[in-house]
């Protein structure tokens, strides 16, 4: 075994018994990240791991990811997995020359101690490399678009930040992943807060859903030391409307034509009545963390004090009433 170290999100490290901190909402997935001395070769303007970022290496979004010996991680994982405290393992993969080799070794060693489903978040790779991941035990893959449009993509992780990524190659890799892993087993993420309109975002979500790619939503989070550290988080009303729109689209309750937009691309009508809206809010799912099954990513882009963009738990009555009042003006 050549892998010596691995990063583990602070919440996951607590579940595994490496650390002891108070968890308001325990993670339901174990989140780990490939270890590399130094930064990622990509240069995404929002990411602490970016090549030109001055952020701490321990950060991904607003969460700390301390380093632990890989052997110790496997030992802790073997014990914790038997207690059924979590539903999935998600491996975040930095972009560097040996990342695929490291990822395959990490997955192969994990497979020796548990059969829990594994997801990997990866930069675009070849179809043959995707096949290698499936063969070694990966169930799902995620390739993050992050931008809701090509223009935003280029601004935040492509040519606008001197990054290595291209919108078309990301889509090509997502399509390759569908061929390898199958419909419903490929994910992507969209970060809200870079100037996208609600219409643009829901149009992309509808396109991804038509392809059987699962789109998750995150709110932009400014992190000290990143290119976009001085930007503010998105308006909560903007985020909630996109959350509800996404939920209606991916569950086939509505199609894009059912939404009414104004000239600015804002949703002005959801084609729902108030009883239907109340039912969706009571159900809670539309406003919780979106991603692979079993993923709740506690406070990845939100402080526990709020505003909470993606809830890592069921909504309480105050949460429900706040969301309902925000959205009721856009239904009959």
N, C-alpha and C positions, 0 to 999 in steps of 0.2 A: 504494500500500500504506500503510494507516494504522497497522498494528501495528508498534510499535517495539521492544517487549521481550517476552521470554518466560522463564518459569522452567523450569529443567531439573534433574531429580534429580541428586544428586552422582555417583551411579554412571553414569548415562546421560551426564553431562557428561564423564566420564573416557573412556568409549567413543568419544564424538564428538571427543575431543582438546582440549576446553576446559581440563581440569584433569588433574592427574597424581597419583592416589592408588592405593594398593595395593587391589586388589579380590579378596577371597577367593572370591567367587562373582560373576562378571560378570553384569550384567542381560542377559536375552535379549529384552527389550522396551525401547524408548526411551520414558522417562516424562517428559512435559512438563506444565506447568500454565499456564493463562491468567494473565497478569500484571495485577494491579490495585494501584494505590497504596492502601494501607490494607487493611482486613479484608473478609471475606465478609459479606453481609447476614444469612446464617444464623447460628445461635448454638449449634451442636452442642457439648455439654459436654465431649467428648473431643478436640476438634479445635483445633490451634494457630491455624487461620485464622478461628476463630469471632469474631463481632462483639465480644463482651465479653472475649475471651481477652487475657491479658497476655503470651502467648508471642511469640517472635520471628517476624516475618513470613516468614522463610526456611524455616520448618518445615512439614512435613505428616507426621503421625505422628512418628517419631523421625528422619526423614531430612531433610537440608538440601537446599533447592532454590534454588541461586543464580540470579541474573538475568543474562541475556545478550542482546545485540542480536538481534532476530529475523532480520535479514538474515544475520548470522554463523551463526546456527543452521541456516538453510536451506543455506548453503554447506557447512557441516560435514556436514549430513545427506546432501546429494547425494553427497559423496565416500564417506562411511561406508556408505551404502546399497549402493553398487556392490561393496563388499567382503563383503556379506552377513553382517555381524556380529550382526544381530538379526532377529527374526521379525515384529515388530509395533511400531506407535507407539500409545501410550496417552496421551490428553489429559485431564488432570484439570481440571474446570471449576468455578471459584468461582461463587457466586451473587451477581450484581450486575446492574444494569440493562442493560448492554451485552454481557452474556456471550455470548448467542447470535450477535450480530453479529461479535464478536471470534472466536468459535469457527469460524464459517463462513469467515472470512478466513484464519485459521490453516490450516484444512484445505485450502482452495483453493490456498494457496501451497505447502503440502507436496505436494499432488498434482502440482504442476509439476515437482518434482524427484525424486519416487519414487512407485511404485505399491504400496509395501508396505502391508499391511492396517492400517487405522486403527480403533481403539476410542476411544470417548469416555465418560468418567464425568461424568454430568450430574445436576443437580436435576430434578425433574419439570417437563416442558414440554408444550405442546399437541401434538396429533397432526400438525397442519400444520407445526409447527416440527421435529418428528421427520422428517417427509417432506423438509424442506429439508436436514437433515443427511444423509440418505441420498442425495439428489440430488448433493450436493457431494462425496461420496466416502467416507462413513463406512460401515464394514462391520458393526460391532457397537456396541451401547450398553449402559451399565451405570447403573442407578439404585439407589442403596444404601438398603436398608431399615435396616441397621445393628442395630436391635433385633430380638430373636428373637420378641417378642410386642408387641402394641399398647401394653400398659402400659409396657414398657421403652422402646419407640420414643418415646412421649410424654415419658418421663423424661429421655431423653438428647438428643433433637433436636426435640421438639415443645413443647407447652405448659409442660412442666416446666422448660424453660430459656428460655422466652419466645422460642421459635424459630418460623419460619414454616411448618413442615411438619406434615402430617397423614397418618396411616397409610393411610387410604382413598385419598387422592389419589396417594400413592406407588404403591399397587397399581393404581389406574386408569391411571397413566402407564406402568407396566410392561406392562399389557395393551395399551395403545395402541401401545407399542413393538413388541410381538409382531405386531400387525397390519401395521405398517410394515416391519419388518425380517425377520420370519419366525421360525418356531420354531428354537430353538437359537442365535439370534443376539442374545439379550437376557440380561443378567447382573444379579445383585444381590450384595450382600455382607451378611454377618451378623457382628457383632462379639461374640465370646464373652467373658464376664466381668462382666456386669451383673446377675447373679442369676438368669439363665435356668436352667431345668432341662433335662436332656438330652432328656427326652420332648417338652417344648415346642419345642425347637430342631429335633429330627428331624421333628416334625409339620409345622413350617413348611417344612423342606427337602423333605419328601414332597409338600406342596402345590405348592411352586414347580416341582418336577420334573414333576408332573402337568401343569402349565401350559406346560412346555418352556422355563422360565426357569432359567438356570444359577446356582445359589447358591455363592458362595465364602465361605471362613471366614477371619476375622482374630482374633487375640487382642487384647483390650483392652491398650493401652499408655499408662501415665500419662505425660503431658507437662507439664513445668513451665509454669505460667501458665494452664493450662486449668482449668475448673470441677472436673474430676475428677482433678486432679494428685495427690491424696493416696490415691487408690484403688490397690489392688495388682492385679497381673496375675492371670489365672485359674490355678487349679490345673492342672498339666500333665496329670494323669490325666483330669480333666474334659474338657480340650480333645482329648486323644487319642481318647477314647471317641466324642466327637461327630465327629471327623475320620473314624474308621472307619465310623461309622453313615452319615455323609453319602456316603461312597464306595460303600457297599453299596447305598444307595438310588438314587443317580443313575446307577449302572451296571446297575440292575435285577437285582442279585444277590439282594436282599431287599426285602420291603415292610415298612411300619411294623408290621404285625401280627406279623412274625417276631421283633421285639425284645421282651424281657421287661423291664418296669420295676418298681421298687418304689414304695411309696406316696409317696416324695419325688420321684419322676420320674427316678431314676437307672437307667441300664441295668445289669441284673444278669445278662443273658444275650443273646448275639448270634445264637444259633441257628447257630453254626459249630463245626466240630471243630478240633483243634489243628493238623492238617495244613493245613486251609484258611486258618487265621489265619497260619501260617508262610508260606504262598504269597503272601498279600496283603502281608505285611511285606517279604518278599524283593523283591516287585515295586516297592515304595516309593511308588507314585503316591498312595496314600491319604493320605500324610503330607507331601506336597510342597505348594507354593503352589497354591492353587486360584483359577481365574479364566479369563480368555480364553486361547485357545491361544497358547503362546509366552510366557506371563507367569510370571516366577519371583520378582519383587519381593524382591531380596536384603535380608534383615534389616530389613524394613519395620516389623515389630512384635517383633523379637527381636534381642538383642545377639549378635554372633558367638560370644561366650563362653558363651552359653546362658542359660536353656533356649531351644532353638529350637522354636518352635511350627510354623511352616511352613518346611520345608526348601527352599532355593532350588537344590538339587542332589540327586543320588541319595544315598541313605542309605549310610553305610559300615557295616562289620560291627558296630561298637560301637553305632551308632544303632539298627540292626535288633534287636540283642539286648535293648537297653534297652526298646524299644517292645514287643517280644514278651513280655517278662517282665511288663510293666505290664498287658497285655491278656489274657494266657492264663487268668487266673482267671475270665474272663467267657465262656469257650467250653468245650466238652466235651473 
